[in-house]
Amino acid sequence: MSDTTPIPTAPSRLGRIGEATLARFTPTVTILAYLFLFVPIAVLIVYSFNASRSTVVWTGFTLDWYREVLKDRSLQRALWVSAVVAGASALLATAIGTLTALVLARRAFRGRDGFSTLVLAPLVLPEIVLAVGFLVLMAAVGVPLGYFTLIAGHTLIAVPFTTLIVRAAASALDLRLEEAAADLGADPRQAFVRVTLPLLLPAIVTAFLLAATLSFDNFVMSTFTSGVGTTTLPLRIYSMLKTGITPEINALGTLLVAANVLIVVAVASRHLKLLLRR
């Protein structure tokens, strides 16, 4: 009987060259990618302190544009509309996505695959198609454009994302924990509230933050579903293109970046505290 065990061979010279090239250029490509992502934000922050009305010519340092943002009622109104719509739609999308994810992860029923595909369909459809279809539906049933249509439209966009996030977490849960809770006398509601929900909470918070972000910077759906008095911040900024964008927009963008950083730091520090407690 002949020995058919393969004899290990040394890596070829071409393979070694490829590995060396990959090891040399991977850090460079990574750095360039991060620069591509964050340099525009840095430019935005720097030019928010520009004394000139031009957004590309630096003439000196000033804080006047931040004062203009605080005095601009139209921007404040648009910011308020975006915040209200983002908060409401994120709550709805997270609640719907969580319930849908639990059903898909825990229940076996006829047509589950088809239902899952239907829920995730907005991810692959062009958003403008969804927006036009949603507008036609609202017009057909006689719903006026306003907060309701904005919140409903943004919820439609966010539900697939929240469902995916929570479903992944729900699928990874250890069912034996719930069984142990039941053995200790907990009914299904108590087991869900005291065991399942705390384990899913990080995924639910992540889903909420993502849904709020998607809503806050949404432009396409907002264009078709906003009404009189419900102009969102992206739509307001776009309308300012007609008169020319000033560093006031840079100042507003800087404030939003700072708010996002504070939220991310707060969430990350909370998760870190939870990990340290464990």
MODELLER restraints for C-alpha pairs under 7 A, 6 or more apart:
rsr = mdl.restraints
at = mdl.atoms
rsr.add(forms.Gaussian(group=physical.xy_distance, feature=features.Distance(at['CA:44:A'], at['CA:250:A']), mean=5.41, stdev=0.5))
rsr.add(forms.Gaussian(group=physical.xy_distance, feature=features.Distance(at['CA:44:A'], at['CA:254:A']), mean=6.91, stdev=0.5))
rsr.add(forms.Gaussian(group=physical.xy_distance, feature=features.Distance(at['CA:45:A'], at['CA:250:A']), mean=6.55, stdev=0.5))
rsr.add(forms.Gaussian(group=physical.xy_distance, feature=features.Distance(at['CA:45:A'], at['CA:254:A']), mean=5.41, stdev=0.5))
rsr.add(forms.Gaussian(group=physical.xy_distance, feature=features.Distance(at['CA:47:A'], at['CA:55:A']), mean=6.57, stdev=0.5))
rsr.add(forms.Gaussian(group=physical.xy_distance, feature=features.Distance(at['CA:47:A'], at['CA:247:A']), mean=6.53, stdev=0.5))
rsr.add(forms.Gaussian(group=physical.xy_distance, feature=features.Distance(at['CA:47:A'], at['CA:250:A']), mean=6.56, stdev=0.5))
rsr.add(forms.Gaussian(group=physical.xy_distance, feature=features.Distance(at['CA:48:A'], at['CA:65:A']), mean=6.91, stdev=0.5))
rsr.add(forms.Gaussian(group=physical.xy_distance, feature=features.Distance(at['CA:48:A'], at['CA:247:A']), mean=5.24, stdev=0.5))
rsr.add(forms.Gaussian(group=physical.xy_distance, feature=features.Distance(at['CA:48:A'], at['CA:248:A']), mean=6.86, stdev=0.5))
rsr.add(forms.Gaussian(group=physical.xy_distance, feature=features.Distance(at['CA:48:A'], at['CA:250:A']), mean=4.60, stdev=0.5))
rsr.add(forms.Gaussian(group=physical.xy_distance, feature=features.Distance(at['CA:48:A'], at['CA:251:A']), mean=4.58, stdev=0.5))
rsr.add(forms.Gaussian(group=physical.xy_distance, feature=features.Distance(at['CA:49:A'], at['CA:61:A']), mean=5.35, stdev=0.5))
rsr.add(forms.Gaussian(group=physical.xy_distance, feature=features.Distance(at['CA:49:A'], at['CA:62:A']), mean=5.09, stdev=0.5))
rsr.add(forms.Gaussian(group=physical.xy_distance, feature=features.Distance(at['CA:49:A'], at['CA:63:A']), mean=5.82, stdev=0.5))
rsr.add(forms.Gaussian(group=physical.xy_distance, feature=features.Distance(at['CA:50:A'], at['CA:58:A']), mean=5.80, stdev=0.5))
rsr.add(forms.Gaussian(group=physical.xy_distance, feature=features.Distance(at['CA:50:A'], at['CA:59:A']), mean=6.46, stdev=0.5))
rsr.add(forms.Gaussian(group=physical.xy_distance, feature=features.Distance(at['CA:50:A'], at['CA:60:A']), mean=5.67, stdev=0.5))
rsr.add(forms.Gaussian(group=physical.xy_distance, feature=features.Distance(at['CA:50:A'], at['CA:61:A']), mean=5.32, stdev=0.5))
rsr.add(forms.Gaussian(group=physical.xy_distance, feature=features.Distance(at['CA:50:A'], at['CA:62:A']), mean=6.01, stdev=0.5))
rsr.add(forms.Gaussian(group=physical.xy_distance, feature=features.Distance(at['CA:50:A'], at['CA:247:A']), mean=6.84, stdev=0.5))
rsr.add(forms.Gaussian(group=physical.xy_distance, feature=features.Distance(at['CA:51:A'], at['CA:59:A']), mean=5.79, stdev=0.5))
rsr.add(forms.Gaussian(group=physical.xy_distance, feature=features.Distance(at['CA:51:A'], at['CA:60:A']), mean=5.02, stdev=0.5))
rsr.add(forms.Gaussian(group=physical.xy_distance, feature=features.Distance(at['CA:51:A'], at['CA:61:A']), mean=5.49, stdev=0.5))
rsr.add(forms.Gaussian(group=physical.xy_distance, feature=features.Distance(at['CA:51:A'], at['CA:62:A']), mean=5.19, stdev=0.5))
rsr.add(forms.Gaussian(group=physical.xy_distance, feature=features.Distance(at['CA:52:A'], at['CA:58:A']), mean=6.52, stdev=0.5))
rsr.add(forms.Gaussian(group=physical.xy_distance, feature=features.Distance(at['CA:52:A'], at['CA:59:A']), mean=5.67, stdev=0.5))
rsr.add(forms.Gaussian(group=physical.xy_distance, feature=features.Distance(at['CA:53:A'], at['CA:246:A']), mean=5.36, stdev=0.5))
rsr.add(forms.Gaussian(group=physical.xy_distance, feature=features.Distance(at['CA:53:A'], at['CA:247:A']), mean=6.30, stdev=0.5))
rsr.add(forms.Gaussian(group=physical.xy_distance, feature=features.Distance(at['CA:54:A'], at['CA:246:A']), mean=6.17, stdev=0.5))
rsr.add(forms.Gaussian(group=physical.xy_distance, feature=features.Distance(at['CA:55:A'], at['CA:246:A']), mean=6.04, stdev=0.5))
rsr.add(forms.Gaussian(group=physical.xy_distance, feature=features.Distance(at['CA:55:A'], at['CA:247:A']), mean=5.68, stdev=0.5))
rsr.add(forms.Gaussian(group=physical.xy_distance, feature=features.Distance(at['CA:65:A'], at['CA:247:A']), mean=6.32, stdev=0.5))
rsr.add(forms.Gaussian(group=physical.xy_distance, feature=features.Distance(at['CA:65:A'], at['CA:248:A']), mean=4.82, stdev=0.5))
rsr.add(forms.Gaussian(group=physical.xy_distance, feature=features.Distance(at['CA:65:A'], at['CA:251:A']), mean=6.12, stdev=0.5))
rsr.add(forms.Gaussian(group=physical.xy_distance, feature=features.Distance(at['CA:66:A'], at['CA:248:A']), mean=6.73, stdev=0.5))
rsr.add(forms.Gaussian(group=physical.xy_distance, feature=features.Distance(at['CA:66:A'], at['CA:251:A']), mean=5.55, stdev=0.5))
rsr.add(forms.Gaussian(group=physical.xy_distance, feature=features.Distance(at['CA:68:A'], at['CA:248:A']), mean=6.58, stdev=0.5))
rsr.add(forms.Gaussian(group=physical.xy_distance, feature=features.Distance(at['CA:69:A'], at['CA:248:A']), mean=6.11, stdev=0.5))
rsr.add(forms.Gaussian(group=physical.xy_distance, feature=features.Distance(at['CA:69:A'], at['CA:252:A']), mean=6.47, stdev=0.5))
rsr.add(forms.Gaussian(group=physical.xy_distance, feature=features.Distance(at['CA:75:A'], at['CA:233:A']), mean=6.94, stdev=0.5))
rsr.add(forms.Gaussian(group=physical.xy_distance, feature=features.Distance(at['CA:78:A'], at['CA:231:A']), mean=5.66, stdev=0.5))
rsr.add(forms.Gaussian(group=physical.xy_distance, feature=features.Distance(at['CA:78:A'], at['CA:232:A']), mean=4.74, stdev=0.5))
rsr.add(forms.Gaussian(group=physical.xy_distance, feature=features.Distance(at['CA:78:A'], at['CA:233:A']), mean=4.62, stdev=0.5))
rsr.add(forms.Gaussian(group=physical.xy_distance, feature=features.Distance(at['CA:78:A'], at['CA:236:A']), mean=6.57, stdev=0.5))
rsr.add(forms.Gaussian(group=physical.xy_distance, feature=features.Distance(at['CA:79:A'], at['CA:232:A']), mean=6.65, stdev=0.5))
rsr.add(forms.Gaussian(group=physical.xy_distance, feature=features.Distance(at['CA:79:A'], at['CA:233:A']), mean=5.28, stdev=0.5))
rsr.add(forms.Gaussian(group=physical.xy_distance, feature=features.Distance(at['CA:81:A'], at['CA:230:A']), mean=6.09, stdev=0.5))
rsr.add(forms.Gaussian(group=physical.xy_distance, feature=features.Distance(at['CA:81:A'], at['CA:231:A']), mean=6.86, stdev=0.5))
rsr.add(forms.Gaussian(group=physical.xy_distance, feature=features.Distance(at['CA:81:A'], at['CA:232:A']), mean=5.60, stdev=0.5))
rsr.add(forms.Gaussian(group=physical.xy_distance, feature=features.Distance(at['CA:82:A'], at['CA:216:A']), mean=5.59, stdev=0.5))
rsr.add(forms.Gaussian(group=physical.xy_distance, feature=features.Distance(at['CA:82:A'], at['CA:232:A']), mean=4.98, stdev=0.5))
rsr.add(forms.Gaussian(group=physical.xy_distance, feature=features.Distance(at['CA:82:A'], at['CA:233:A']), mean=5.96, stdev=0.5))
rsr.add(forms.Gaussian(group=physical.xy_distance, feature=features.Distance(at['CA:83:A'], at['CA:216:A']), mean=6.80, stdev=0.5))
rsr.add(forms.Gaussian(group=physical.xy_distance, feature=features.Distance(at['CA:85:A'], at['CA:150:A']), mean=6.78, stdev=0.5))
rsr.add(forms.Gaussian(group=physical.xy_distance, feature=features.Distance(at['CA:85:A'], at['CA:151:A']), mean=5.43, stdev=0.5))
rsr.add(forms.Gaussian(group=physical.xy_distance, feature=features.Distance(at['CA:86:A'], at['CA:212:A']), mean=4.77, stdev=0.5))
rsr.add(forms.Gaussian(group=physical.xy_distance, feature=features.Distance(at['CA:86:A'], at['CA:215:A']), mean=4.99, stdev=0.5))
rsr.add(forms.Gaussian(group=physical.xy_distance, feature=features.Distance(at['CA:86:A'], at['CA:216:A']), mean=5.34, stdev=0.5))
rsr.add(forms.Gaussian(group=physical.xy_distance, feature=features.Distance(at['CA:87:A'], at['CA:212:A']), mean=6.06, stdev=0.5))
rsr.add(forms.Gaussian(group=physical.xy_distance, feature=features.Distance(at['CA:88:A'], at['CA:151:A']), mean=6.59, stdev=0.5))
rsr.add(forms.Gaussian(group=physical.xy_distance, feature=features.Distance(at['CA:89:A'], at['CA:151:A']), mean=5.05, stdev=0.5))
rsr.add(forms.Gaussian(group=physical.xy_distance, feature=features.Distance(at['CA:89:A'], at['CA:152:A']), mean=6.90, stdev=0.5))
rsr.add(forms.Gaussian(group=physical.xy_distance, feature=features.Distance(at['CA:89:A'], at['CA:154:A']), mean=5.98, stdev=0.5))
rsr.add(forms.Gaussian(group=physical.xy_distance, feature=features.Distance(at['CA:89:A'], at['CA:155:A']), mean=4.89, stdev=0.5))
rsr.add(forms.Gaussian(group=physical.xy_distance, feature=features.Distance(at['CA:90:A'], at['CA:155:A']), mean=6.81, stdev=0.5))
rsr.add(forms.Gaussian(group=physical.xy_distance, feature=features.Distance(at['CA:90:A'], at['CA:208:A']), mean=5.41, stdev=0.5))
rsr.add(forms.Gaussian(group=physical.xy_distance, feature=features.Distance(at['CA:90:A'], at['CA:211:A']), mean=4.90, stdev=0.5))
rsr.add(forms.Gaussian(group=physical.xy_distance, feature=features.Distance(at['CA:90:A'], at['CA:212:A']), mean=4.95, stdev=0.5))
rsr.add(forms.Gaussian(group=physical.xy_distance, feature=features.Distance(at['CA:91:A'], at['CA:208:A']), mean=6.65, stdev=0.5))
rsr.add(forms.Gaussian(group=physical.xy_distance, feature=features.Distance(at['CA:92:A'], at['CA:155:A']), mean=6.52, stdev=0.5))
rsr.add(forms.Gaussian(group=physical.xy_distance, feature=features.Distance(at['CA:93:A'], at['CA:155:A']), mean=5.14, stdev=0.5))
rsr.add(forms.Gaussian(group=physical.xy_distance, feature=features.Distance(at['CA:93:A'], at['CA:158:A']), mean=5.88, stdev=0.5))
rsr.add(forms.Gaussian(group=physical.xy_distance, feature=features.Distance(at['CA:93:A'], at['CA:159:A']), mean=4.78, stdev=0.5))
rsr.add(forms.Gaussian(group=physical.xy_distance, feature=features.Distance(at['CA:93:A'], at['CA:162:A']), mean=6.62, stdev=0.5))
rsr.add(forms.Gaussian(group=physical.xy_distance, feature=features.Distance(at['CA:93:A'], at['CA:211:A']), mean=6.96, stdev=0.5))
rsr.add(forms.Gaussian(group=physical.xy_distance, feature=features.Distance(at['CA:94:A'], at['CA:159:A']), mean=6.97, stdev=0.5))
rsr.add(forms.Gaussian(group=physical.xy_distance, feature=features.Distance(at['CA:94:A'], at['CA:162:A']), mean=5.68, stdev=0.5))
rsr.add(forms.Gaussian(group=physical.xy_distance, feature=features.Distance(at['CA:94:A'], at['CA:204:A']), mean=6.78, stdev=0.5))
rsr.add(forms.Gaussian(group=physical.xy_distance, feature=features.Distance(at['CA:94:A'], at['CA:207:A']), mean=6.20, stdev=0.5))
rsr.add(forms.Gaussian(group=physical.xy_distance, feature=features.Distance(at['CA:94:A'], at['CA:208:A']), mean=5.55, stdev=0.5))
rsr.add(forms.Gaussian(group=physical.xy_distance, feature=features.Distance(at['CA:96:A'], at['CA:159:A']), mean=6.81, stdev=0.5))
rsr.add(forms.Gaussian(group=physical.xy_distance, feature=features.Distance(at['CA:97:A'], at['CA:159:A']), mean=5.43, stdev=0.5))
rsr.add(forms.Gaussian(group=physical.xy_distance, feature=features.Distance(at['CA:97:A'], at['CA:162:A']), mean=5.00, stdev=0.5))
rsr.add(forms.Gaussian(group=physical.xy_distance, feature=features.Distance(at['CA:97:A'], at['CA:163:A']), mean=4.09, stdev=0.5))
rsr.add(forms.Gaussian(group=physical.xy_distance, feature=features.Distance(at['CA:98:A'], at['CA:163:A']), mean=6.09, stdev=0.5))
rsr.add(forms.Gaussian(group=physical.xy_distance, feature=features.Distance(at['CA:98:A'], at['CA:166:A']), mean=5.84, stdev=0.5))
rsr.add(forms.Gaussian(group=physical.xy_distance, feature=features.Distance(at['CA:100:A'], at['CA:163:A']), mean=6.42, stdev=0.5))
rsr.add(forms.Gaussian(group=physical.xy_distance, feature=features.Distance(at['CA:101:A'], at['CA:163:A']), mean=5.22, stdev=0.5))
rsr.add(forms.Gaussian(group=physical.xy_distance, feature=features.Distance(at['CA:101:A'], at['CA:166:A']), mean=5.90, stdev=0.5))
rsr.add(forms.Gaussian(group=physical.xy_distance, feature=features.Distance(at['CA:101:A'], at['CA:167:A']), mean=4.37, stdev=0.5))
rsr.add(forms.Gaussian(group=physical.xy_distance, feature=features.Distance(at['CA:102:A'], at['CA:167:A']), mean=6.52, stdev=0.5))
rsr.add(forms.Gaussian(group=physical.xy_distance, feature=features.Distance(at['CA:102:A'], at['CA:170:A']), mean=6.45, stdev=0.5))
rsr.add(forms.Gaussian(group=physical.xy_distance, feature=features.Distance(at['CA:104:A'], at['CA:112:A']), mean=6.89, stdev=0.5))
rsr.add(forms.Gaussian(group=physical.xy_distance, feature=features.Distance(at['CA:105:A'], at['CA:167:A']), mean=6.22, stdev=0.5))
rsr.add(forms.Gaussian(group=physical.xy_distance, feature=features.Distance(at['CA:105:A'], at['CA:170:A']), mean=6.32, stdev=0.5))
rsr.add(forms.Gaussian(group=physical.xy_distance, feature=features.Distance(at['CA:105:A'], at['CA:171:A']), mean=5.58, stdev=0.5))
rsr.add(forms.Gaussian(group=physical.xy_distance, feature=features.Distance(at['CA:119:A'], at['CA:160:A']), mean=6.04, stdev=0.5))
rsr.add(forms.Gaussian(group=physical.xy_distance, feature=features.Distance(at['CA:120:A'], at['CA:160:A']), mean=5.00, stdev=0.5))
rsr.add(forms.Gaussian(group=physical.xy_distance, feature=features.Distance(at['CA:122:A'], at['CA:157:A']), mean=6.58, stdev=0.5))
rsr.add(forms.Gaussian(group=physical.xy_distance, feature=features.Distance(at['CA:122:A'], at['CA:160:A']), mean=6.87, stdev=0.5))
rsr.add(forms.Gaussian(group=physical.xy_distance, feature=features.Distance(at['CA:123:A'], at['CA:160:A']), mean=6.70, stdev=0.5))
rsr.add(forms.Gaussian(group=physical.xy_distance, feature=features.Distance(at['CA:127:A'], at['CA:220:A']), mean=6.86, stdev=0.5))
rsr.add(forms.Gaussian(group=physical.xy_distance, feature=features.Distance(at['CA:128:A'], at['CA:220:A']), mean=6.21, stdev=0.5))
rsr.add(forms.Gaussian(group=physical.xy_distance, feature=features.Distance(at['CA:128:A'], at['CA:221:A']), mean=6.96, stdev=0.5))
rsr.add(forms.Gaussian(group=physical.xy_distance, feature=features.Distance(at['CA:131:A'], at['CA:221:A']), mean=5.12, stdev=0.5))
rsr.add(forms.Gaussian(group=physical.xy_distance, feature=features.Distance(at['CA:131:A'], at['CA:224:A']), mean=6.15, stdev=0.5))
rsr.add(forms.Gaussian(group=physical.xy_distance, feature=features.Distance(at['CA:132:A'], at['CA:224:A']), mean=6.96, stdev=0.5))
rsr.add(forms.Gaussian(group=physical.xy_distance, feature=features.Distance(at['CA:135:A'], at['CA:224:A']), mean=6.37, stdev=0.5))
rsr.add(forms.Gaussian(group=physical.xy_distance, feature=features.Distance(at['CA:135:A'], at['CA:225:A']), mean=6.55, stdev=0.5))
rsr.add(forms.Gaussian(group=physical.xy_distance, feature=features.Distance(at['CA:145:A'], at['CA:225:A']), mean=5.78, stdev=0.5))
rsr.add(forms.Gaussian(group=physical.xy_distance, feature=features.Distance(at['CA:145:A'], at['CA:226:A']), mean=5.72, stdev=0.5))
rsr.add(forms.Gaussian(group=physical.xy_distance, feature=features.Distance(at['CA:145:A'], at['CA:227:A']), mean=4.60, stdev=0.5))
rsr.add(forms.Gaussian(group=physical.xy_distance, feature=features.Distance(at['CA:146:A'], at['CA:225:A']), mean=6.91, stdev=0.5))
rsr.add(forms.Gaussian(group=physical.xy_distance, feature=features.Distance(at['CA:146:A'], at['CA:226:A']), mean=5.36, stdev=0.5))
rsr.add(forms.Gaussian(group=physical.xy_distance, feature=features.Distance(at['CA:146:A'], at['CA:227:A']), mean=4.56, stdev=0.5))
rsr.add(forms.Gaussian(group=physical.xy_distance, feature=features.Distance(at['CA:146:A'], at['CA:228:A']), mean=6.90, stdev=0.5))
rsr.add(forms.Gaussian(group=physical.xy_distance, feature=features.Distance(at['CA:146:A'], at['CA:230:A']), mean=5.91, stdev=0.5))
rsr.add(forms.Gaussian(group=physical.xy_distance, feature=features.Distance(at['CA:147:A'], at['CA:230:A']), mean=6.54, stdev=0.5))
rsr.add(forms.Gaussian(group=physical.xy_distance, feature=features.Distance(at['CA:149:A'], at['CA:225:A']), mean=5.49, stdev=0.5))
rsr.add(forms.Gaussian(group=physical.xy_distance, feature=features.Distance(at['CA:150:A'], at['CA:222:A']), mean=6.30, stdev=0.5))
rsr.add(forms.Gaussian(group=physical.xy_distance, feature=features.Distance(at['CA:150:A'], at['CA:225:A']), mean=5.26, stdev=0.5))
rsr.add(forms.Gaussian(group=physical.xy_distance, feature=features.Distance(at['CA:150:A'], at['CA:226:A']), mean=5.85, stdev=0.5))
rsr.add(forms.Gaussian(group=physical.xy_distance, feature=features.Distance(at['CA:153:A'], at['CA:221:A']), mean=6.45, stdev=0.5))
rsr.add(forms.Gaussian(group=physical.xy_distance, feature=features.Distance(at['CA:154:A'], at['CA:215:A']), mean=5.65, stdev=0.5))
rsr.add(forms.Gaussian(group=physical.xy_distance, feature=features.Distance(at['CA:154:A'], at['CA:221:A']), mean=6.96, stdev=0.5))
rsr.add(forms.Gaussian(group=physical.xy_distance, feature=features.Distance(at['CA:158:A'], at['CA:211:A']), mean=5.26, stdev=0.5))
rsr.add(forms.Gaussian(group=physical.xy_distance, feature=features.Distance(at['CA:158:A'], at['CA:214:A']), mean=6.89, stdev=0.5))
rsr.add(forms.Gaussian(group=physical.xy_distance, feature=features.Distance(at['CA:162:A'], at['CA:207:A']), mean=4.76, stdev=0.5))
rsr.add(forms.Gaussian(group=physical.xy_distance, feature=features.Distance(at['CA:162:A'], at['CA:211:A']), mean=6.96, stdev=0.5))
rsr.add(forms.Gaussian(group=physical.xy_distance, feature=features.Distance(at['CA:165:A'], at['CA:203:A']), mean=6.29, stdev=0.5))
rsr.add(forms.Gaussian(group=physical.xy_distance, feature=features.Distance(at['CA:165:A'], at['CA:207:A']), mean=6.18, stdev=0.5))
rsr.add(forms.Gaussian(group=physical.xy_distance, feature=features.Distance(at['CA:166:A'], at['CA:203:A']), mean=5.52, stdev=0.5))
rsr.add(forms.Gaussian(group=physical.xy_distance, feature=features.Distance(at['CA:166:A'], at['CA:204:A']), mean=6.21, stdev=0.5))
rsr.add(forms.Gaussian(group=physical.xy_distance, feature=features.Distance(at['CA:169:A'], at['CA:200:A']), mean=6.45, stdev=0.5))
rsr.add(forms.Gaussian(group=physical.xy_distance, feature=features.Distance(at['CA:169:A'], at['CA:203:A']), mean=6.40, stdev=0.5))
rsr.add(forms.Gaussian(group=physical.xy_distance, feature=features.Distance(at['CA:170:A'], at['CA:200:A']), mean=6.83, stdev=0.5))
rsr.add(forms.Gaussian(group=physical.xy_distance, feature=features.Distance(at['CA:178:A'], at['CA:191:A']), mean=5.94, stdev=0.5))
rsr.add(forms.Gaussian(group=physical.xy_distance, feature=features.Distance(at['CA:178:A'], at['CA:195:A']), mean=6.58, stdev=0.5))
rsr.add(forms.Gaussian(group=physical.xy_distance, feature=features.Distance(at['CA:181:A'], at['CA:191:A']), mean=5.94, stdev=0.5))
rsr.add(forms.Gaussian(group=physical.xy_distance, feature=features.Distance(at['CA:182:A'], at['CA:191:A']), mean=6.85, stdev=0.5))
rsr.add(forms.Gaussian(group=physical.xy_distance, feature=features.Distance(at['CA:217:A'], at['CA:234:A']), mean=6.28, stdev=0.5))
rsr.add(forms.Gaussian(group=physical.xy_distance, feature=features.Distance(at['CA:219:A'], at['CA:234:A']), mean=6.02, stdev=0.5))
rsr.add(forms.Gaussian(group=physical.xy_distance, feature=features.Distance(at['CA:219:A'], at['CA:235:A']), mean=6.61, stdev=0.5))
